[in-house]
Amino acid sequence: MRITGEGIWGPPDDPDEAKRLLRRVVELGMDLIDTADSYGPEVSENLIAEALHPYPDALVVATKGGLRRTGPGAWPRDARPERLKECCEGSLRRLRLDRIDLYQLHAPDPKVPFEDSVGALKELQDEGKIRHIGISNVSVEQLDQAREVADVVSVQNRYNLTDRDSEQVLEACERRGIAFVPWFPLATGRLAEPGGVLDELARAHDATPAQIALAWLLARSRVMLPIPGTSSVEHLEENLAATRIELSPSEVEEIAGASAGVTDRR
Ligand SMILES: NC(=O)c1ccc[n+]([C@@H]2O[C@H](COP(=O)([O-])OP(=O)(O)OC[C@H]3O[C@@H](n4cnc5c(N)ncnc54)[C@H](OP(=O)(O)O)[C@@H]3O)[C@@H](O)[C@H]2O)c1
């Protein structure tokens, strides 16, 4: 999402740098890239294909459908079955794939019965166009509703240290053995400020507050799969290095306790 223009609209300022970043993802051995047809729109998927196709065997390019773009920062929902099928065909074409490894419903559309939207993904799966189905921006009830229609392997919801509204969805994913993909994982808000708990811990681990925020997510749950967004090779490398930080159980608790009640959704 961060390899597009301002407002996630149009091309990035430096498309060659965006492709260098994508190639670095693969060089570093990362095996999951999250994108969507709506990022740009189409820009992110096109850049991924230009930089990385033919893809290494181990790489999963996860994409999403179900939102329209009407301008910078505008994301109206449209998850009608016929529209989702159109979205999926477009993603297959842009990503130059016969089958998408993980296709996610970007968000439930209040104008469309949720099971109809998920049912469209199930039909695409039956046709061999999707390998696995994921859903995004859902409640526990919607997760269970979706599971009655299809096998769901992942849920992508907003979640970070300072925004844990999806705690119950995370717990439901843990119980059901489903990956939980927190978007906006780095919105560390006030905790990243000098003197805050992340700042102190970061110094103790010779790390940055962003790295501690990611390490906390990874320590928080075995089903957690953070997808930090970045336009910078330096930040990419820094974020990957966060996987090597081991927080003790007391540090995990300290961070969680210190951030309780702090809300930051910038
Ligand atoms: N399903 C959904 O509805 C939904 C919604 C939003 C996002 N997403 C997905 O989730 C991904 C992550 O969300 P996000 O990009 O909105 O938020 P995020 O990952 O919490 O934050 C991204 C921002 O943090 C900065 N950043 C990244 N690494 C950093 C580091 N090490 N130190 C300091 N700053 C750093 C980036 O700037 P630089 O570019 O300068 O690094 C970028 O502006 C998106 O890319 C997208 O794939 C999904």
Boltz pocket constraint, residues with backbone or C-beta under 6 A from the ligand:
constraints:
  - pocket:
      binder: B
      contacts: [[A, 1], [A, 2], [A, 34], [A, 35], [A, 106], [A, 136], [A, 137], [A, 156], [A, 157], [A, 182], [A, 183], [A, 184], [A, 185], [A, 186], [A, 187], [A, 210], [A, 211], [A, 227], [A, 228], [A, 229], [A, 230], [A, 231], [A, 232], [A, 234], [A, 235], [A, 236], [A, 238], [A, 239]]
      max_distance: 6.0
